[in-house]
Amino acid sequence: MMANYERDETGKIVIPPLSKGRRAYDLLIKGFLYLAALITCALLVGLIGYIFYRGLPNITWELVSTAPSALKDTIGILPNLLNTLYIILISLLIVLPLGIGAAVYLTEYATNRRLVWLIEFTTETLTGIPSIIYGLVGMLFFVQFCNLQTSILAGALTLVVMILPTIVRTTQESLKTVPESYREGALGLGATKWYMIRTIILPSSIDGIVTGCILAVGRIVGESAALLFTAGIGSIIAKNIFAAMSRSGGTLSVMLYVYAFERGEFGVAFAIAAILMILVLCINFAAKLVNRKLKNKF
Amino acid sequence: MDIITTNNLELWYGSFQALKGIDMKIPEHQITAFIGPSGCGKSTFLKTLNRMNDLVPGVKITGEILYHGQDIYAPEVDVTWLRKRVGMVFQKPNPFPMSIYDNIAYGPRLHGTHSKAELNDLVEQSLRGAALWDEVKDRLKKSALGLSGGQQQRMCIARALSVQPDVLLMDEPTSALDPISTMKIEELMSDLKQQYTVVIVTHNMQQAARISDRTAFFLLGEMVEFDETERMFSMPSDKRTEDYITGRFG
């Protein structure tokens, strides 16, 4: 059957021009997409610019190198900077083996598909729960029931519970992208399951795992609600991480809240905001670097 | 000498019976080809020979597969040892995302060889064995993913040779390759049978006729006929074989 194409007087098929309506529609959509991208960029750049504009002038050496002093009536955020780093470190140390281990089990070992589906569904739901609820549960369980007091350890453990689903899900998704043929190839050479996972599967999914880490660090750094009740607002310089663990310690985000809303120190709050952004930038950059190093090694 | 013997082998995927009472003797240092239309069970049968079917959920196998006279489905069998001895090359080349050298050294390292000199030797031997050495000797440290499809497949053959197997199972190893690469691999197989026993699944009848010593014809999970390739293609004893190889179906 021949389609009914438009032909000219000599019988040749005429290639029709794109109709005006479709052309306009196309242009409209393109314009909208462009605008959406522009507004997103403008918002981000504006926000970052504003925070740096308000924050950078308020960052002084005294602010970042001392603890706050009631006697001299000065504000210093060094303890909080350290607390933030401690909490990131402790949380990641616990959550990474736990989360990656769970993800590997779920994707590589578990055979009960229904159970796996249920666990995946639950973890997905858990990622959407407001952090204040984790804070409440953390306070009741870690602070009171486990008797850890309001401390950095209690805070870090609360965060572990909070970011575990994220780590499990991102790791799982990246494990699933490893082609089945890699598994066959390794097992076909006589590899045991764990050898195959260690040498082929995990290295191939390092990208996704690092992405999970970056997301996790972002949540830790930005978290205030879950930490307010669990890690508290302590601002004493801890000599080392073990001394810090058992003491109350406010992270930068928590202190931002405290300084801005309880003490009206907006200059300090903006300085903390600027420092937080620089911190996140540095950590993400470091993560990318680690990612590339690990990849090359593989 | 028969290196692999199967007795009344049956296999189910859930309630579907994929293999029905297969009795076969695979002779040493020959190329045995399995032919048959898609879904006839030839790949399934190949994969039972080194227990790669263990990975498929819901598989049930009865009967016997003897490798050098020992049942490979016996409970005490070390599957990793079996797969080292009975190597496999897959339909699609599956190089690992690492250098050519590390791809070949993967197997030996896995089985405990770590000395640099020994590994170097094994890598060279294996690549020579797969007729790839001259093409890649200057870029062993480069990623294997940069090789052409045909080179990748020969690299996978080299990788299978690196653990010093005595049987090589090949599951349609040239179906994803161009004619020139196919020719190279066919030539390679004829060399390989001096040292190894080769079992190949192919849905290309000319290929089976060109390279194999013996051919088995599978249909709907049954092994219809198993004979010397020449006899099978000139005077098949079963009507169904004749219909298939003369192109009346399949």
Boltz contact constraints between the chains, C-beta under 6 A:
constraints:
  - contact:
      token1: [A, 181]
      token2: [B, 94]
      max_distance: 6.0
  - contact:
      token1: [A, 185]
      token2: [B, 94]
      max_distance: 6.0
  - contact:
      token1: [A, 188]
      token2: [B, 83]
      max_distance: 6.0
  - contact:
      token1: [A, 188]
      token2: [B, 88]
      max_distance: 6.0
  - contact:
      token1: [A, 189]
      token2: [B, 107]
      max_distance: 6.0
  - contact:
      token1: [A, 189]
      token2: [B, 163]
      max_distance: 6.0
  - contact:
      token1: [A, 190]
      token2: [B, 80]
      max_distance: 6.0
  - contact:
      token1: [A, 190]
      token2: [B, 83]
      max_distance: 6.0
  - contact:
      token1: [A, 190]
      token2: [B, 84]
      max_distance: 6.0
  - contact:
      token1: [A, 191]
      token2: [B, 110]
      max_distance: 6.0
  - contact:
      token1: [A, 192]
      token2: [B, 80]
      max_distance: 6.0
  - contact:
      token1: [A, 195]
      token2: [B, 110]
      max_distance: 6.0
  - contact:
      token1: [A, 200]
      token2: [B, 96]
      max_distance: 6.0
  - contact:
      token1: [A, 204]
      token2: [B, 97]
      max_distance: 6.0
